[in-house]
Amino acid sequence: QLQLQESGGGLVQPGGSLKLSCVASGSTLEDYAIGWFRQVPGKEREGLSCFNPRDGSVYYRDSVKGRFTISRDNAKTTMYLQMDDLKPEDSGVYYCAAEGARRIYTVRSMCVVSPPEYWGHGTQVTVSS
């Protein structure tokens, strides 16, 4: 059973950077599509970025394009979200997630339409001066 655990959240000033990590246990991430999601109180959870290693396809939500970068380490045990030029509206609880790579339709569908099966517990990111 795949388990995920995020780390790296915290308080950062506008314009700053943070790098979130998500460590997998119980399995490597080799056969999983991965993604990062954000939840803000009173709003629906939104998919920020998803990646499918089977074809290398990547999806970014428009609001984070050019500022956020999803990646995975060579050992395929940890995924990352590099966040640059952070804005106050980026604040929220960030979750990593994964789904069997063969089970997703597209990375966009994973991020926007069909929530993945495996989730971390979340890490808080606050962007404020």
HUWO-V98443 format. One record per residue. N is the residue number from 1. OMEGA is omega in radians with two decimals (999 if undefined). Layout:
# HUWO-V98443
{{N & OMEGA} {N & OMEGA}}
This chain:
# HUWO-V98443
{{1 & 3.13} {2 & 3.03} {3 & -3.07} {4 & 3.12} {5 & 3.14} {6 & 2.99} {7 & 3.04} {8 & 3.10} {9 & 3.13} {10 & 3.14} {11 & -3.14} {12 & 3.12} {13 & 3.05} {14 & -3.08} {15 & -3.12} {16 & -3.09} {17 & 3.00} {18 & 3.03} {19 & 3.09} {20 & 3.07} {21 & 3.09} {22 & -3.10} {23 & 3.11} {24 & 3.02} {25 & -3.09} {26 & 3.12} {27 & 2.97} {28 & -3.14} {29 & -3.01} {30 & -3.06} {31 & -3.09} {32 & 2.85} {33 & -3.04} {34 & 3.14} {35 & 3.05} {36 & -3.08} {37 & -3.13} {38 & 3.10} {39 & 3.07} {40 & -3.13} {41 & 3.10} {42 & 3.14} {43 & 3.09} {44 & 3.04} {45 & -3.12} {46 & 3.09} {47 & -3.10} {48 & -3.10} {49 & 3.09} {50 & -3.06} {51 & 3.08} {52 & -3.10} {53 & -3.12} {54 & -3.13} {55 & 3.11} {56 & -3.10} {57 & -3.10} {58 & 3.06} {59 & 2.99} {60 & 3.00} {61 & -3.06} {62 & -3.04} {63 & -3.13} {64 & -3.14} {65 & 3.13} {66 & 3.14} {67 & -3.11} {68 & 3.11} {69 & 3.10} {70 & 3.11} {71 & 3.14} {72 & -3.12} {73 & -3.08} {74 & 3.12} {75 & 3.10} {76 & 3.08} {77 & -3.07} {78 & 3.02} {79 & -3.07} {80 & 2.93} {81 & 3.06} {82 & -3.08} {83 & -3.13} {84 & 3.12} {85 & -3.08} {86 & -3.12} {87 & 3.13} {88 & 3.14} {89 & 3.03} {90 & -3.13} {91 & 3.11} {92 & 3.04} {93 & -3.09} {94 & -3.13} {95 & 2.92} {96 & -3.09} {97 & -3.13} {98 & 3.10} {99 & 3.08} {100 & -3.02} {101 & 3.14} {102 & -3.03} {103 & -3.10} {104 & 3.11} {105 & 3.02} {106 & 3.10} {107 & 3.10} {108 & 3.13} {109 & 3.11} {110 & -3.08} {111 & -2.95} {112 & -2.94} {113 & -2.97} {114 & -3.11} {115 & 3.11} {116 & -3.08} {117 & -3.01} {118 & -3.06} {119 & 2.92} {120 & -3.08} {121 & 3.06} {122 & 3.05} {123 & -3.05} {124 & 3.02} {125 & 3.11} {126 & 3.13} {127 & -3.04} {128 & 3.05} {129 & 999}}
